[in-house]
Amino acid sequence: MCDTEKSASHAASISGYVDVPSNDENELLKAVAMQPVSVAIDASSNDFLFYSTGVFTGECGTDLNHAITVVGYGTSEEGMKYWLLKNSWGTQWGDKGYMQIDHLCVIMKLSGIRY
């Protein structure tokens, strides 16, 4: 039960944010190189829900219904550029809670990103 008499404390504070322009891969690369970036994606497809390993190349979708964090980027052994995402669904999902997703899925589907 919550102690309603106790004064509130903050676990963290946000001192500001920056908008990353939509469809600007270079700006997102710069932002992710500095810190994780929150983005919205379409997480409703079965391909997404049951992702396990490798670069996700399934349907990207356009219904931005799930917040996820971009924590890195890279290029697969096959030469495919990807964003490394960390999901909030725990380590049982994806590749221990992470996903590599085709770089265009994140870039082309967003109207703007904040970090």
C-alpha positions, 0 to 999 in steps of 0.5 A: 500500500502507498504511504500517502503521507510521505513526500514524493522523491524523484528517481531521475529528472529530465533537463531537456530534449532534442527533436531529431528531424524525421527521415534524417538518418545522419541526425539519428546516427549522431544522436544515438552515438551520444545516448539512447534515443526513444522512438515509436514503431509498429509492433503489431505484426507477428513477424515483430512479435515473434522476432528472435535473431538477425536483422528484422526485414519483415513488414515495418507497418505504419501504426506507431503503437509501441515505444522502443529505444534505439541503443546502437547501429551497425552493419550485418555480415551480409552488409545490411545496415541496421539499428539496434533496439532495446525493447521493454518486453524483457529478455525472453523476447527477441535476442535477449530483449534486443532487436536488429531492425533494417535501418529504413524501418525506423527512419522512414516511418517516424514523424520525429524523434526526441532524446 
